[in-house]
Amino acid sequence: MKKLLIVANWKMNMLLDESISYVKKLNKLIKGIKNREVVICSPFTLLYPLKNALENTNIKLGAQDAFYADSGAFTGEISPLMLKGIGCEYVIIGHSERRQYFNETNETVNKKLKAVLDNNLKPIMCIGEKHSERQADSTFDVIEDQLLVGLRDIPKEKLKNLIIAYEPVWAIGTGINAVPSQAEEVHSFIRKVLEENYGVNIKILYGGSVTQENSKDLLNEKDVDGLLVGGASLDVEKFAKIIACGF
Ligand code: PGA
């Protein structure tokens, strides 16, 4: 049985005290569940206290973004080197909200991925089409472009740490998830593009309105190796049920 990767994306939510109570409770709720890698991607301010709170648990820590330089005059930014230094293991790169509100492009995603991989962190690279792109039948073109430009000039041996999250933009925070067959169709396409161009077979997560109700069917698809969960991850009981689904 494959080990599933279940990632919480808290986005810009959670204060210090509630985040600590959350992870303590989560750790209790998921004790004994095997074959899952669980990651919490918290706001930057919570990473260090969470790192301490997660000691002696199997829950891993992730950030939601990182800049593409290790240090320098980039006011307000956080570098992969800094994340590595506090024991962060994963980092989301190129989330659609960053593309939409902060003008990130496939080119900036490429720079950030290089910096993150150079620091031996595990990037969760988000890709996905908008509603209008799906309507225009260009989903596969958009996905291929995001992959090929985003991964340009990254040596194959570095890609073993890469994780892809397929997150159709129309499914994020809308309550309308991709149905399992829609997710599988795109996941298998992503796997094919990665195999053909880089000869790698890596984990591909699905994200976009994942709930405890739809998680099992999504995870049953052959090419869905895990989930990236936004809204439903803010409620510890719901997130624990998503992690436990199938048991
Ligand atoms: P959602 O968000 O689960 O609230 O749709 C997913 C994401 O943006 O990663």
Residues whose N, C-alpha, C, O or C-beta is under 5 A from the ligand:
A	BS01	PGA	N9 A171 I172 G173 T174 G207 G208 S209 V210 L228 V229 G230 G231 A232
